[in-house]
Amino acid sequence: MPARRAVTGRSQEPRKRFAEELRSLRAERELPLRKLGEVVGWDWSLFSKMENGETLGGPEVVQALDQYYGTPGLLLTLWELAVSDPTQFKERYQRYMRLEAESVSMWHYAVGALPGLLQTPGYARTLLSTSGMEGAELTKQVEARIGRRTLLLGDGAAQFRTILSETVLRTRLPNGDEWREQLEYLLTMSERQNVTIQVVPHEVGLHTLTNTDVMFLRLTDGRPVAWVETGYSGDLVEGAAAVEGLQLRYDRVRDLALSPAESRKFIMWTLEETSCEPSI
């Protein structure tokens, strides 16, 4: 029997497939990049980078392209697949990310940095760049991280709770405008019914998760798993006894945290404090 042939010669890798479709649609119309920029309303250099796979762009520009090309929803669907593609992340995170996408609820504790699901582009870029990442790879990883925020949006989104050490809110971004944007985004997300944000103030002292970042996932079959992370590595914990032990520690920290309403006031106070500082 002859080998089965692929239906098309298009790439099966989401990011490459998205770029290929952009190039193909423009080529069919024999449209120069500069002309595309004029008619759609974005700088043509952005479209060049998108077609070369250097950036994915944002949902607004992709929707505009869908409208112009007469492909309602096609490009946006390819874009969503590209930004959430787990192959953009390091190998050790891939199984965790698959479980995260399937989870019905997520409980998180943050020691020193905000969870990726609540990060703005400016925060993500600054945090990722501290590891030495730069250029196209940095842009790619920022887009991938921001794309994951869709897990908390839309109908049927997973329930998410994060408990933030006060350290997280005291560790500001160098850029004041980007830091204020991040705090405002936290307040916006805290208004969603599926998102709960709490703060553990410094005054409570040492506790059971003082040096442990952890995320609990409850899967569709009711089984809980945990992801424990440091700045250098992470471990997926699936053993029932180990997960239960971590959950007990988490519950004790939650008992120490401010209520969601008090935590929101704390974030608002932090934002007001930042906004009152003179610009340099």
Phi, psi and chi 1 to 4 in degrees:
 res  aa     phi    psi   chi1   chi2   chi3   chi4
   1 MET       -  131.6  178.2 -179.1  -66.9      -
   2 PRO   -66.7  153.5   25.9  -36.2      -      -
   3 ALA   -62.1  141.6      -      -      -      -
   4 ARG   -70.6  132.7 -176.3  175.9 -179.0  179.5
   5 ARG   -95.9  147.9  -61.5  179.6   59.6 -175.9
   6 ALA   -69.5  149.0      -      -      -      -
   7 VAL   -65.0  -39.1  175.7      -      -      -
   8 THR  -133.8  168.7   71.9      -      -      -
   9 GLY   -94.3   13.3      -      -      -      -
  10 ARG   -72.5  150.9  -58.6  -68.5  178.8   85.8
  11 SER   -64.4  146.2  173.2      -      -      -
  12 GLN   -95.0   -2.8  -61.4  -57.1  -58.0      -
  13 GLU   -86.7  121.5 -165.5  -85.5  -53.2      -
  14 PRO   -52.5  -44.4  -28.7   37.3      -      -
  15 ARG   -65.8  -43.7 -169.2 -178.0 -176.0   95.6
  16 LYS   -67.4  -38.0  -68.0 -179.5  179.5  178.2
  17 ARG   -63.4  -39.8  177.8   68.9  178.9   81.8
  18 PHE   -62.0  -46.6  177.2   63.2      -      -
  19 ALA   -63.8  -40.1      -      -      -      -
  20 GLU   -61.4  -41.9  -73.8  176.1   -2.2      -
  21 GLU   -65.9  -39.0 -167.6   64.4   32.7      -
  22 LEU   -61.2  -45.8  -67.3  175.4      -      -
  23 ARG   -64.5  -41.3  -67.1 -165.1  -62.0  -90.8
  24 SER   -64.8  -44.4  175.0      -      -      -
  25 LEU   -64.1  -39.2  -71.6  168.2      -      -
  26 ARG   -71.7  -38.1 -173.2  170.7   63.0   83.7
  27 ALA   -64.5  -36.8      -      -      -      -
  28 GLU   -60.0  -29.8  -70.9  174.5    2.6      -
  29 ARG   -98.3   -0.4  -70.5  157.9  178.9   76.7
  30 GLU    50.5   47.7  -60.2 -179.3  -11.8      -
  31 LEU  -104.8  121.0 -170.6   66.0      -      -
  32 PRO   -64.5  151.2  -18.8   32.0      -      -
  33 LEU   -58.9  -40.6  -79.2  167.5      -      -
  34 ARG   -63.4  -38.8  -69.5 -176.7 -177.2  -85.0
  35 LYS   -67.3  -39.6 -177.5   63.1  175.9  178.2
  36 LEU   -60.0  -42.9  178.4   62.1      -      -
  37 GLY   -60.3  -38.8      -      -      -      -
  38 GLU   -66.2  -45.3  -68.5  175.8    6.8      -
  39 VAL   -78.2  -30.3  -63.6      -      -      -
  40 VAL   -90.2  -28.8  179.4      -      -      -
  41 GLY    99.5   19.2      -      -      -      -
  42 TRP  -124.2  158.2  -95.1  -91.0      -      -
  43 ASP   -61.1  132.2 -170.0  -70.4      -      -
  44 TRP   -61.5  -26.6   67.8  -89.8      -      -
  45 SER   -64.3  -28.7   62.2      -      -      -
  46 LEU   -63.8  -42.8  172.3   61.5      -      -
  47 PHE   -65.8  -34.6  -61.8  124.1      -      -
  48 SER   -62.1  -45.0  175.6      -      -      -
  49 LYS   -66.5  -37.4  -67.9  177.5 -179.8  178.2
  50 MET   -66.4  -41.6  -69.0  170.5   69.3      -
  51 GLU   -70.9  -24.3  -69.3 -175.0   10.8      -
  52 ASN   -91.4   -0.1  -70.4  -33.6      -      -
  53 GLY    78.6   12.3      -      -      -      -
  54 GLU   -78.4  -27.4  -63.6  176.2   29.5      -
  55 THR  -149.4  158.3 -177.5      -      -      -
  56 LEU   -99.0  -11.3  -68.2  172.1      -      -
  57 GLY    72.5 -172.5      -      -      -      -
  58 GLY  -113.7  170.8      -      -      -      -
  59 PRO   -62.2  -31.2   21.2  -32.6      -      -
  60 GLU   -65.2  -47.2  -63.5   85.0    0.3      -
  61 VAL   -67.4  -35.2   66.5      -      -      -
  62 VAL   -67.3  -40.6  176.0      -      -      -
  63 GLN   -63.6  -37.4  -72.1  176.0  -42.8      -
  64 ALA   -64.6  -38.4      -      -      -      -
  65 LEU   -68.1  -40.2  -72.0  170.3      -      -
  66 ASP   -57.5  -43.4 -103.5  -26.1      -      -
  67 GLN   -66.4  -43.3 -177.4  175.7   -1.5      -
  68 TYR   -66.7  -44.5  174.3   72.0      -      -
  69 TYR   -79.4  -10.2  -73.4  130.6      -      -
  70 GLY    72.0   36.9      -      -      -      -
  71 THR  -122.0   63.8   54.5      -      -      -
  72 PRO   -54.4  114.3   21.9  -34.0      -      -
  73 GLY    86.3  -18.4      -      -      -      -
  74 LEU   -64.2  -55.8  170.6   63.2      -      -
  75 LEU   -65.5  -37.3  -67.7  177.5      -      -
  76 LEU   -64.9  -38.1 -173.7   60.1      -      -
  77 THR   -64.0  -44.8  -63.0      -      -      -
  78 LEU   -63.5  -38.0  -68.1  175.3      -      -
  79 TRP   -63.9  -44.4  177.2   84.7      -      -
  80 GLU   -62.3  -39.4  -69.7  173.6  -16.5      -
  81 LEU   -65.2  -38.1  -69.0  171.5      -      -
  82 ALA   -68.9  -44.2      -      -      -      -
  83 VAL   -72.1  -22.9  -63.2      -      -      -
  84 SER  -102.6    7.5   60.2      -      -      -
  85 ASP   -65.5  117.6  177.5   21.6      -      -
  86 PRO   -65.1  -17.2   22.4  -32.5      -      -
  87 THR   -69.1  -10.7   62.3      -      -      -
  88 GLN   -78.6  -10.3  -63.1 -167.4   72.3      -
  89 PHE  -107.4  161.3  -65.3   82.0      -      -
  90 LYS   -60.3  151.6  -65.2 -179.7 -179.9  179.5
  91 GLU   -53.7  -40.5  179.4   69.2   24.8      -
  92 ARG   -67.6  -15.6   65.6  177.9 -178.9  -89.8
  93 TYR   -92.9  -11.2  -66.4  109.9      -      -
  94 GLN   -63.9  -45.8  -68.7 -173.4   20.6      -
  95 ARG   -64.4  -40.8  173.6  164.4  165.7   72.9
  96 TYR   -60.2  -42.9  163.1   73.4      -      -
  97 MET   -66.4  -35.4  -71.5  179.8   62.9      -
  98 ARG   -64.3  -41.9  -73.6 -166.6  -66.3  -89.0
  99 LEU   -67.4  -38.3  -66.8  173.9      -      -
 100 GLU   -59.8  -42.3 -178.4 -174.8   69.7      -
 101 ALA   -66.1  -23.5      -      -      -      -
 102 GLU   -97.7   -5.1  -60.8  168.5    1.0      -
 103 SER   -76.0  154.4   63.5      -      -      -
 104 VAL  -100.7  -17.7  -65.1      -      -      -
 105 SER  -153.6  153.0   67.7      -      -      -
 106 MET  -138.2  130.0  -63.1  175.8  -80.6      -
 107 TRP  -120.5  133.9  -68.1    0.2      -      -
 108 HIS  -136.5  149.1  174.0  -97.0      -      -
 109 TYR  -129.8  133.2  175.1   73.9      -      -
 110 ALA  -115.4  128.2      -      -      -      -
 111 VAL   -82.3  -53.5  173.1      -      -      -
 112 GLY  -134.8  -10.1      -      -      -      -
 113 ALA  -140.0  151.3      -      -      -      -
 114 LEU   -65.7  149.3  -72.9  167.3      -      -
 115 PRO   -65.4  147.1   25.0  -34.6      -      -
 116 GLY   -55.3  -32.7      -      -      -      -
 117 LEU   -67.3  -14.1  -67.4  173.7      -      -
 118 LEU  -117.0   10.1  -67.4  179.7      -      -
 119 GLN   -85.8  142.4  -68.5  177.7   13.4      -
 120 THR   -85.4  164.6   57.8      -      -      -
 121 PRO   -55.8  -41.3  -29.0   37.3      -      -
 122 GLY   -63.8  -40.7      -      -      -      -
 123 TYR   -66.9  -46.4 -169.5   99.5      -      -
 124 ALA   -61.5  -42.9      -      -      -      -
 125 ARG   -63.4  -44.5  178.9  172.5  -67.9  -84.1
 126 THR   -64.1  -43.7  -58.6      -      -      -
 127 LEU   -66.3  -46.3 -178.0   60.5      -      -
 128 LEU   -67.0  -32.2  -70.2  168.4      -      -
 129 SER   -69.7  -19.3   65.4      -      -      -
 130 THR   -66.6  -19.8   61.2      -      -      -
 131 SER   -87.7    3.2   64.0      -      -      -
 132 GLY    96.1   -1.7      -      -      -      -
 133 MET   -70.1  141.4 -163.6  178.1  -63.5      -
 134 GLU  -155.8  174.0   57.4 -174.7   11.8      -
 135 GLY    62.7 -142.7      -      -      -      -
 136 ALA   -63.3  -36.2      -      -      -      -
 137 GLU   -65.9  -39.3 -179.8   61.4   20.9      -
 138 LEU   -63.6  -45.9  175.3   58.9      -      -
 139 THR   -59.5  -41.9  -61.7      -      -      -
 140 LYS   -62.3  -44.3  177.4 -179.9  176.9 -179.9
 141 GLN   -72.1  -34.2  -67.0  -60.1  -31.3      -
 142 VAL   -63.0  -46.3  169.6      -      -      -
 143 GLU   -62.1  -39.7  -70.3  174.0  -16.9      -
 144 ALA   -65.4  -41.9      -      -      -      -
 145 ARG   -65.7  -44.4  176.7  163.9  -65.0 -173.2
 146 ILE   -65.6  -33.9  -61.9  -53.0      -      -
 147 GLY   -62.4  -28.3      -      -      -      -
 148 ARG   -69.8  -16.0  -67.6  173.9   57.9 -137.4
 149 ARG   -63.5  -17.8  -61.6 -167.3  -49.0 -170.3
 150 THR   -63.0  -17.6   57.8      -      -      -
 151 LEU   -61.6  -24.3  -69.4  172.6      -      -
 152 LEU  -100.8   -1.1  -58.9 -177.5      -      -
 153 LEU  -111.5  159.7  -54.0  175.4      -      -
 154 GLY    84.3  171.9      -      -      -      -
 155 ASP   -67.3  139.5  -63.9  -24.8      -      -
 156 GLY    76.4   12.7      -      -      -      -
 157 ALA   -64.4  151.5      -      -      -      -
 158 ALA   -64.9  150.2      -      -      -      -
 159 GLN   -73.6  135.0  -66.5  -68.2  -43.7      -
 160 PHE  -136.2  129.0  178.2   69.9      -      -
 161 ARG  -125.6  131.2  176.7 -170.0  -61.4  -86.9
 162 THR  -126.5  136.5 -175.7      -      -      -
 163 ILE  -108.9  119.7  -58.2  174.8      -      -
 164 LEU  -103.7  128.0  -51.3  175.5      -      -
 165 SER   -62.4  145.2  165.1      -      -      -
 166 GLU   -55.2  -26.5 -176.9  178.0  -21.9      -
 167 THR   -56.0  -36.6  -61.2      -      -      -
 168 VAL   -59.1  -41.0  175.9      -      -      -
 169 LEU   -83.7  -12.7  -62.5  174.6      -      -
 170 ARG   -93.2  -13.9  -64.5  -62.9 -175.8 -172.9
 171 THR   -94.6   92.5  -51.9      -      -      -
 172 ARG   -85.5  163.8  -53.6 -179.5  179.3 -175.2
 173 LEU   -81.9  151.2  -64.3  179.3      -      -
 174 PRO   -61.3  -34.4  -23.1   34.3      -      -
 175 ASN   -88.2  114.0 -174.9  -56.6      -      -
 176 GLY   -61.2  -39.4      -      -      -      -
 177 ASP   -64.2  -41.3  -70.5  -21.6      -      -
 178 GLU   -67.3  -35.0  -70.1 -175.9  -16.2      -
 179 TRP   -68.3  -42.1  179.7 -128.2      -      -
 180 ARG   -64.1  -38.9  -75.3 -174.2  -77.2  -85.5
 181 GLU   -61.5  -38.5  179.5 -175.0    3.4      -
 182 GLN   -66.7  -44.8  176.1   62.1   78.8      -
 183 LEU   -63.6  -40.3  -67.7  174.1      -      -
 184 GLU   -64.1  -35.6  -70.9  168.7   -6.7      -
 185 TYR   -67.2  -38.5 -174.2   70.6      -      -
 186 LEU   -60.3  -43.6  -73.4 -179.5      -      -
 187 LEU   -64.4  -40.3  -69.6  171.7      -      -
 188 THR   -62.4  -46.4  -62.7      -      -      -
 189 MET   -68.0  -30.4  -68.8  -58.7  -68.5      -
 190 SER   -67.3  -15.1   71.3      -      -      -
 191 GLU   -82.5  -13.9  -65.0  175.1   -8.9      -
 192 ARG   -73.0  142.8  -66.9 -173.1   58.3   85.0
 193 GLN   -66.8  -24.7  -68.7 -173.0  -12.2      -
 194 ASN   -94.4    3.1   64.5  -49.9      -      -
 195 VAL  -121.7  128.3  176.0      -      -      -
 196 THR  -124.4  127.8  -58.8      -      -      -
 197 ILE  -121.2  127.4  -60.2  175.6      -      -
 198 GLN  -127.8  156.5  -66.9 -178.3 -102.4      -
 199 VAL  -123.2  136.0  176.3      -      -      -
 200 VAL  -102.1  108.7  175.9      -      -      -
 201 PRO   -70.5  155.4   24.8  -32.9      -      -
 202 HIS   -58.4  -30.0  -74.1  156.8      -      -
 203 GLU   -63.4  -16.4   63.2 -170.7   38.0      -
 204 VAL   -74.9  -15.2  -54.6      -      -      -
 205 GLY    79.5 -160.9      -      -      -      -
 206 LEU   -67.6  148.0  -62.2  174.9      -      -
 207 HIS  -149.2 -175.2   53.8   72.7      -      -
 208 THR   -71.7  -14.1   56.1      -      -      -
 209 LEU  -123.5   27.9  -67.9  176.5      -      -
 210 THR   -53.2  -36.6  -66.5      -      -      -
 211 ASN  -122.6   29.2   58.4   -4.4      -      -
 212 THR  -132.2  114.1  -55.4      -      -      -
 213 ASP   -83.4  130.2  -95.9  -82.0      -      -
 214 VAL  -145.6  145.1   61.7      -      -      -
 215 MET  -128.4  126.6  173.8   76.9   89.0      -
 216 PHE  -101.9  133.2  -63.9   95.1      -      -
 217 LEU  -115.0  131.4  -52.5  177.5      -      -
 218 ARG  -104.6  117.8 -175.4  163.9  -65.2  -79.8
 219 LEU   -84.0  171.3  -52.8 -179.5      -      -
 220 THR   -63.0  -24.9   53.4      -      -      -
 221 ASP   -88.0    6.9   60.8    3.2      -      -
 222 GLY    88.2   -5.7      -      -      -      -
 223 ARG   -79.5  131.5  178.5  169.9   56.9   95.9
 224 PRO   -94.2  143.8   32.9  -33.0      -      -
 225 VAL  -132.5  164.1  -60.5      -      -      -
 226 ALA  -133.9  146.7      -      -      -      -
 227 TRP  -117.8  117.9  176.1  -98.6      -      -
 228 VAL  -107.8  129.4 -179.8      -      -      -
 229 GLU  -135.1  145.9 -172.3  169.8   18.9      -
 230 THR  -118.1 -176.5   69.3      -      -      -
 231 GLY   -71.2   -9.0      -      -      -      -
 232 TYR  -116.9  -24.8  -59.7   96.5      -      -
 233 SER  -159.2  171.4   63.4      -      -      -
 234 GLY  -144.9  155.1      -      -      -      -
 235 ASP  -131.6  135.2  -69.7  -55.0      -      -
 236 LEU   -90.4  121.4 -174.9   62.7      -      -
 237 VAL  -105.9  117.8 -178.5      -      -      -
 238 GLU  -119.5  -13.8  -61.5 -173.7   76.0      -
 239 GLY   -65.6  133.5      -      -      -      -
 240 ALA   -57.5  -45.0      -      -      -      -
 241 ALA   -66.5  -41.5      -      -      -      -
 242 ALA   -66.6  -42.1      -      -      -      -
 243 VAL   -65.1  -41.3  173.4      -      -      -
 244 GLU   -61.8  -39.6 -176.8  177.5   -6.1      -
 245 GLY   -63.7  -41.4      -      -      -      -
 246 LEU   -66.4  -39.0  -76.3  168.6      -      -
 247 GLN   -63.9  -36.8  -75.5 -176.1  -42.4      -
 248 LEU   -63.2  -41.7  177.8   59.8      -      -
 249 ARG   -64.6  -39.5  -65.3  167.8   66.1 -178.9
 250 TYR   -63.3  -44.1 -174.8   89.8      -      -
 251 ASP   -60.0  -37.8  -70.8  -17.5      -      -
 252 ARG   -67.2  -36.8  -71.3  173.2  175.9  168.7
 253 VAL   -69.1  -39.5  174.9      -      -      -
 254 ARG   -61.4  -34.1 -172.7  169.9   61.1  178.8
 255 ASP   -64.6  -25.8  -69.6  -19.2      -      -
 256 LEU   -88.4  -17.7  -61.6  173.0      -      -
 257 ALA   -74.9  156.5      -      -      -      -
 258 LEU   -65.7  154.3  -59.8  175.2      -      -
 259 SER   -65.3  163.0   70.3      -      -      -
 260 PRO   -54.8  -41.4  -30.4   38.1      -      -
 261 ALA   -66.3  -44.0      -      -      -      -
 262 GLU   -66.6  -35.3  -68.0  170.7  -28.3      -
 263 SER   -66.9  -38.7  -63.7      -      -      -
 264 ARG   -62.6  -41.9 -179.4  176.3  171.1   81.3
 265 LYS   -62.4  -37.7  -69.6  179.1 -178.6  178.3
 266 PHE   -62.9  -43.9 -167.9  100.6      -      -
 267 ILE   -66.0  -40.7  -62.8  170.5      -      -
 268 MET   -63.1  -40.4  -68.5  177.3   66.2      -
 269 TRP   -63.8  -40.9  176.3   80.5      -      -
 270 THR   -63.2  -40.9  -55.5      -      -      -
 271 LEU   -65.0  -43.7  175.5   59.1      -      -
 272 GLU   -63.1  -40.3  -68.6  170.6   -1.7      -
 273 GLU   -61.9  -42.5 -178.3 -175.8   55.5      -
 274 THR   -67.8  -40.2  -56.4      -      -      -
 275 SER   -68.1  -25.4  -60.4      -      -      -
 276 CYS   -82.2  -11.6  -70.1      -      -      -
 277 GLU   -73.1  138.3  -66.7  177.9   -6.3      -
 278 PRO   -67.0  142.9   25.9  -35.1      -      -
 279 SER   -74.4  141.8  -59.5      -      -      -
 280 ILE   -93.1      -  -63.3  177.2      -      -
